[in-house]
């Protein structure tokens, strides 16, 4: 098992989670504890599944990588909604889309590798 800090995927999801905390902090009160909390919960779920998958034997990794990927897909939908209802600015959404694409590619590549082993 690698240390989480050595994994590019872990670092990318960790940095995204940290950014999301700063973003949600500025949500209007009517969204902060509903949509904002859902966003943070899914970011943590993605991060936790990534750490767990990394700690498992190769044959058990695909299940948890899929779980991380599903959580991440849910997160992206909530971020898109926040943008569409104008809680997240276009500039911040562009940054999030860039990070989402990067993390999505890493998850897909890791899952493809794990399914072959």
C-alpha positions in Angstrom: 0.0 0.0 0.0 1.2 3.4 -0.9 0.9 6.3 1.5 -2.1 8.4 0.5 0.1 11.5 0.1 2.0 9.7 -2.7 -1.1 9.1 -4.9 -1.9 11.8 -7.5 -5.6 10.9 -7.3 -5.7 11.2 -3.5 -4.0 14.6 -3.7 -6.3 15.8 -6.5 -9.5 14.8 -4.5 -8.0 16.2 -1.3 -7.3 19.6 -2.9 -10.8 19.6 -4.5 -12.4 18.9 -1.1 -10.4 21.7 0.5 -11.5 24.1 -2.3 -15.1 23.0 -1.8 -15.0 23.9 1.8 -14.0 27.5 0.9 -16.6 27.5 -1.8 -19.5 26.2 0.4 -18.6 28.6 3.2 -19.8 31.4 0.9 -23.1 29.8 -0.1 -26.2 31.6 0.9 -27.6 30.3 4.2 -30.6 28.7 2.4 -28.2 26.4 0.4 -25.2 26.1 2.8 -26.7 23.3 4.9 -28.5 21.4 2.2 -26.8 21.5 -1.2 -23.5 22.7 0.3 -23.5 19.9 2.9 -24.4 17.3 0.2 -21.4 18.6 -1.9 -19.0 18.2 1.0 -20.4 14.8 2.0 -19.9 13.5 -1.5 -16.4 14.9 -1.7 -15.5 13.1 1.6 -17.1 9.9 0.3 -15.0 10.0 -2.8 -11.8 10.7 -0.8 -12.6 7.9 1.7 -13.3 5.4 -1.1 -10.1 6.3 -2.8 -8.1 5.7 0.4 -9.9 2.5 1.1 -9.4 1.1 -2.4 -5.7 2.0 -2.2 -5.3 -0.1 1.0 -7.0 -3.2 -0.4 -5.5 -6.1 -2.4 -5.7 -5.6 -6.2 -8.6 -8.0 -6.7 -10.8 -6.1 -4.2 -10.0 -2.6 -5.6 -12.5 -2.4 -8.5 -15.5 -2.4 -6.2 -14.3 0.6 -4.2 -12.9 2.4 -7.2 -16.4 2.1 -8.7 -17.9 3.5 -5.5 -15.5 6.4 -5.6 -16.4 7.0 -9.2 -20.2 6.9 -8.5 -19.8 9.3 -5.5 -17.7 11.6 -7.7 -20.4 11.6 -10.5 -23.0 12.6 -7.9 -20.7 15.4 -6.7 -20.4 16.7 -10.2 -24.2 16.8 -10.7 -24.6 18.8 -7.5 -21.9 21.2 -8.5 -23.5 21.7 -11.9 -26.8 22.4 -10.1 -25.1 25.0 -7.9 -23.8 26.7 -10.9 -27.1 26.6 -12.8 -28.9 28.3 -9.8 -26.1 30.8 -9.8 -24.5 30.0 -6.4 -21.2 29.2 -8.2 -19.8 31.7 -10.6 -18.8 30.9 -14.2 -15.1 31.4 -13.3 -15.3 29.0 -10.3 -17.3 26.5 -12.4 -14.6 26.5 -15.1 -12.0 25.7 -12.5 -14.2 22.9 -11.0 -14.8 21.4 -14.5 -11.1 21.3 -15.1 -10.5 19.5 -11.8 -13.5 17.2 -12.4 -12.1 16.1 -15.8 -8.7 15.5 -14.3 -10.0 13.4 -11.4 -12.5 11.6 -13.7 -9.7 10.5 -16.0 -7.6 9.3 -13.0 -10.5 7.3 -11.6 -11.3 5.7 -15.0 -7.6 4.8 -15.6 -7.3 3.3 -12.2 -10.5 1.3 -12.6 -9.3 0.0 -16.0 -6.0 -1.1 -14.5 -7.7 -2.7 -11.4 -10.1 -4.7 -13.6 -7.2 -6.2 -15.6 -5.3 -7.5 -12.5 
